[in-house]
Amino acid sequence: MSVSLDLTHPVARDKSRDAIRTTMVEKPSLIGLSRAEMGEALVAIGVPERQIKMRVAQLWHWLYVRGVSDFADMLNISRDMRELLDRHFNIARPEIVEEQISNDGTRKWLFRFPPRGAGRPVEIETVYIPEEGRGTLCISSQVGCTLTCSFCHTGTQKLVRNLTAEEILAQLLIARDRLGDFPDRNTPDGAIVPAEGRKVSNIVMMGMGEPLYNFENVKKALLIASDGDGLSLSKRRITLSTSGVVPEIYRAGEEIGVMLAISLHAVNDDLRDMLVPINKKYPLKELLDACRAYPSLSNSKRITFEYVMLKGVNDSLDDAKQLVKLLRGIPAKINLIPFNPWPGVNYQCSDWEQIEKFADYVNNAGYASPIRTPRGRDILAACGQLKSESERMKKTDRLAFEAAMIAGHGED
């Protein structure tokens, strides 16, 4: 049985929302700033120039190594300096509206971020998938999505806005908070997490939104996440997924350098135009040319191609043969994803026997083609099912989903 936790008493929650909203809007956050930007922010509040390098190093350590969210906990910084920082800056976490825990250990959080400018507070979902030897966090980059992929539930929510670098990083920081993944923190009793190492060992930019349509914020967040003096995640354990924003794929390779995943789903332009409409702008040839040019490709640094299995649409043996031909010469892994149905959708998941035949052909052609194990199906945490609270289905409408959360990305 899955568990859903509303983490605060209603009255306290309302007060907390107001306090967090006021604090986060009135005072800028230090989270998500580069070192240079953090130094400039400290100079602006009167921190002596000669101290800037030291102060930035101290803050970086407390924010990203120790995971503190209150200046008062930065014990090697003088009280006067802590009070100065607290008057001018904010490092508080955003509100956790709800935490759901699947019977397979998958966790899904609903976060509420404060308004930006004249906007309203917004909500996004983030998912944690524990596996043997790894824990993968699926992070959102936008509120809603512009791509309207016809099989994706997330794509039915219109784009509200991009997430900031701070908001992207906050998803990782809160997940590590809740899982006891910072020093001197305890893992919740009964939590399903990797037996050794980090609780969050891998991150995938595969939540709500198209990451490459929010390039600058995603870039800044991922460079901070992979900084060796902070959160220190290997770039080989970070995967950025795109539906095919070709110009930004070139930039991502040069400027970010993380692992790449492509939401492919079809082997010809006519079908992909229907399933993934961005293909009309950047057709398959342009997309695959960008993939072939991605830096440092090798058998140990492969591109992952996501392929959702849709009954009678893209799951024939002829499709498998065309897929192998299409990807020839690209070091690749092909993730076969059983389709996750949702009310009102016209697609069905391919029969399991057909998925296995498809996988066998691709495997025999020399490409790893794992079939993703259904994860988080009881809490709508599977691939293509993430939506904001305001757009989610009623719980009474939840059916018996066949789900397959995207996991297993990056190095083990």
JODALIN-V901435 format. One line per field, one symbol per residue. phi: phi as a letter, one per 30 degrees, with the letter a starting at -180 (. if undefined). psi: psi as a letter, one per 30 degrees, with the letter a starting at -180 (. if undefined). burial: b if it has 24 or more other C-alpha atoms within 12 Angstrom, else e. A space follows every 50 residues. Layout:
phi: ???
psi: ???
burial: ???
//
This chain:
phi: .dbbccdbdeddddddedddddddddcdcddjddedddddddedcjdeed ceeddddddedddccdidbbeddddccddddddddddcbbbddddcdabc bddcjdbbcccccddcicdcebbbcbbcbdbdiabccccccbciacdhed ccdeddcddcadddeedddeddddededcicceiccdeeidcbedbiddc cbbbdbddjceddbedddeddddddcddcbdhddddccbccbdkdeeddd ddddccicdcbcddiacbddddeddbeddddbdedddddddddddidadc bcdccdbdcceicbcdddddddddddceicebbcdcceecdbejdccbde dedddddddddddddjcdbdcddebiddbhcceicdbdedcdddddcdcd dcbbddbicidd
psi: klkkjjflkeeeeeeeeeeeeeefeeklkfkfkleeeeeeeeefggkkef feeeeeeeeeeeefefhlgkfffifgkleeeeeeeefflkglllkjekkk jlfgfkkkkjkklllkbgalklklkkkkjkljflkkkjklfljakffhkf fkeeffklkelkkleeeeeeeeeeeeeffhglkgkkkkkfkjlkflakej fkkkigbkljefgheeeeeeeeeefgkfgcfhkkffgkkkklfhieefee eeeefegllkkkjdflgleeeeeeeiffffeileeeefeeeffkkgklff ilkkjkjkjkkgeggleeeeeeeeeegkfjjlkjjkjkkjllkfkfllkk keeeeeeeeeeeeffgkkikkkkkkgffghglkgfkllefgllkeffkaj kjljkjagllk.
burial: eeeeeeeeeeeeeeebbeebbebbbeebbbbbbbbeebbebbeeeebeee ebeebbebbbbbbbbbbbbbbeebeeeeeebbeebbebbbbbbbbbbbbb bbbbbbbbbbbbbbbeeeeebbbbbbbbbbbeebbbbbbbbbbbbbbbbb bbbbbbbebbbbbbbbbbbbbbbbbbbbbbbbeeeeeeeebbbbeeebbb bbbbbbbbbbbbbbbbbbbbbbbbbbeeebbbbbbbbbbbbbbbbbbbbb ebbeebbbbbbbbbbbbbbebbbebbbbbbebbbeebbebbbbbbebeee bbbbbbbbbbbebbbbeebbbebbebbeebbbbbbbbbbbbbbeeebbbb eeebbbbbbbbbbeeebbbbbbbbbbbbbbbbbbbbbbbebbeeeeeeee bbbbbbbbbbbe
//
